[in-house]
Amino acid sequence: MSVTTTITSPAIEIVEYSHAIHSKWLPSFTTIQIESMEQDALIATFTRPWNPDSITKWYEERARETQRPWDSATDENVQKGARAIVMAFEKKGSGEDELVAASFSQTGPFRSSVEKLIVSPRHRRKGIAKHLMSKLEQIALQQKRTLIVLDTTEGSPAENIYPRLGYTEFGRIPLYGISPVEELGLPGAVCFYKILPQHEDIWLPKPLRN
C-alpha cells in the first residue's frame, strides 16, 4: 500500500497508515484511546480496568489487516473486507512528531464502516477530526466504497461533529454499550451514514439513474 500524506497546517500532517512504517506508533493509539475513554466516557471496545498491552495487541491485529488487498478473491477477504487507517501527527516544538489522532475504516463491496475516530483530548478543536474523515473518504472513494456508515456514543462530542461533516442520522440504539464510567450505565448509540456524490454513477445501472 502506498503511503499518502496531506499537510493541513504547518504543524499537522494526515498520513495513511502503512504497517511496515508506522507499527511503532501502535502504543500511542492505546494512549489516545485510554485518554478518550477517561475524559469522554467513550464506549470503545474496552472496559475498566484498562490493560494497555491488550489494547495495543487489539490495534496490532487490525493494523495488520491494512496489508490485505482491497479486491481479494479469497472467501475470507470478501467476508471481512479490507481496512484503512488514517493518522494525524502534530510537530512538537522539539521538531519531533506526536501522534494525536487516528481513524479506522473497514469495508464491504461498496460500503465503508468507520470503526473508530479518536482524537487526543489534548489536541482537539484544531479541525483534526474533519481532516481525518476527509482523508478516509478519499481512500474509500478510490476503492469505490461510496456509502459510509458509523455510530458513536449518545451524548459524546462526536454526536455533534458528524452532522457538520455531512453525515445523516438514521437511528438510535438504546442501551448499546457498557460505559467505562460506571454511573453512566448502558449509554445508547447514534447511527449515521453518508453517501458520497459519486455513489449512483459508480453503482447504479444507467437506466435507473436520475
Salt bridges, closest charged atoms under 4 A:
GLU35 OE2 - ARG122 NH2 3.18
GLU38 OE1 - ARG48 NH2 3.14
ASP40 OD2 - ARG124 NH2 2.72
GLU60 OE2 - ARG64 NH2 2.96
GLU61 OE1 - ARG62 NH1 3.42
GLU65 OE1 - ARG83 NH2 2.83
ASP71 OD1 - ARG145 NH1 3.68
GLU76 OE2 - LYS80 NZ 3.28
GLU90 OE1 - HIS123 ND1 2.76
GLU90 OE2 - LYS126 NZ 2.93
GLU96 OE1 - LYS92 NZ 3.73
ASP97 OD1 - LYS91 NZ 2.99
GLU98 OE2 - ARG122 NH1 3.10
GLU98 OE2 - HIS123 NE2 3.47
GLU115 OE1 - ARG83 NH1 1.96
GLU137 OE1 - LYS194 NZ 3.24
GLU154 OE2 - ARG172 NH1 2.72
GLU159 OE2 - ARG172 NH2 2.74
GLU169 OE2 - ARG172 NE 2.80
